[in-house]
Amino acid sequence: MKRYWLLFSQTVTVLLALWFVVATLKPHWLARRPALSGLVPVLEVTPDVRGGAVAANSLSQAAKAAAPAVVSISASKTTPNPHAGEPWFRDLFGNDADDLVPQTGLGSGVIVSPLGYILTNNHVIEGADDIVVQLSDGRQAPARVIGTDPDTDLAVLRIDLPDLPVIVLGRSESLEIGDRVLAIGNPFG
């Protein structure tokens, strides 16, 4: 059975590689031609709602209002190399096997106070040596941890910058099942 699985997986790998090469170098070979010539599909397109009008049930205005308060968080720390004790790793990388390994993570947060308090996830900043916050307007600032709660995965940071945009939070006790809510973030910069 293992032999058949190996044969199958190798065949699939070769076929995918072949498809990728053809799709990259000769994409017209893969172009689909209509089965019945002369027929052109008709597509219906919704009318353009730009120019001041907002589509029904759109959350675009709420997203535009909240977006300036959304920040990108970069947290970095150095950890010991987990493979430092393994002889094969030392053979490959020499004395560098004992070095510290830098780790960087990205996350998202929101500014909840004009004093620079930011609400984010604890897993984003947990154990970080350096935390840098980037605002949507391009400004950056180092952040310090004010408090964390691993059980709820929440953390509060603080930055010192003037004229900070602030998000307006909703009240969860006024929500009912079926109400629309909006979660917003920018974890990838």
C-alpha positions, 0 to 999 in steps of 0.5 A: 500500500505504501508503494502505491501511495508513493507512486501516486504522490510522485505522479501528482507532483510531476503533473502539477510541476508540468502544469505549472511550467506550461501555465507559466511559459505557454498559458495560451495552451491551457486557454479554454475554448467554448464548446459551441462556437458562436455563443457568447455568454451574457453577464449581468453586472450590478450598476455602479454605486460609486459617486456618493451612493452606498450599496444597501447593507454596506459596511464601507462607511463604518470601515472608513470611520474605523480604519484610521484607528487600526494599527499594525503591530510588529513584535520581535524577540530573540530565542535560543536556537532550538537545534543547538544541541543536535550534532547534525545541525552543528555540522551544517551551520558550524558554531552559529548553532549556539546563536540566538534566533530572532523571531518577528511576529505581526499582528493588529490592534486598535487605538482606544484612547487619545492617550495612546492606549492600544487593544490587541491580542496577547499572543501577538506581543507575548514574550516580545523584547521590542514592539513597534506600532505603525499607524495607517498614516505611516507613523511608527512608535515603540510601544510598551506593555501596560497589561496582558491577560493570557486567558482572554488573549487580550493585551493593552499597549501604550504609544506616545504620539500626538493627534491619535485617531480613536475607534468607537467601540460598540456595546455588546449588551445591546446586541442581539442574535442576527445583528451586524457587527464589524471586526477590523484589523491589519495584521499584515502591515 
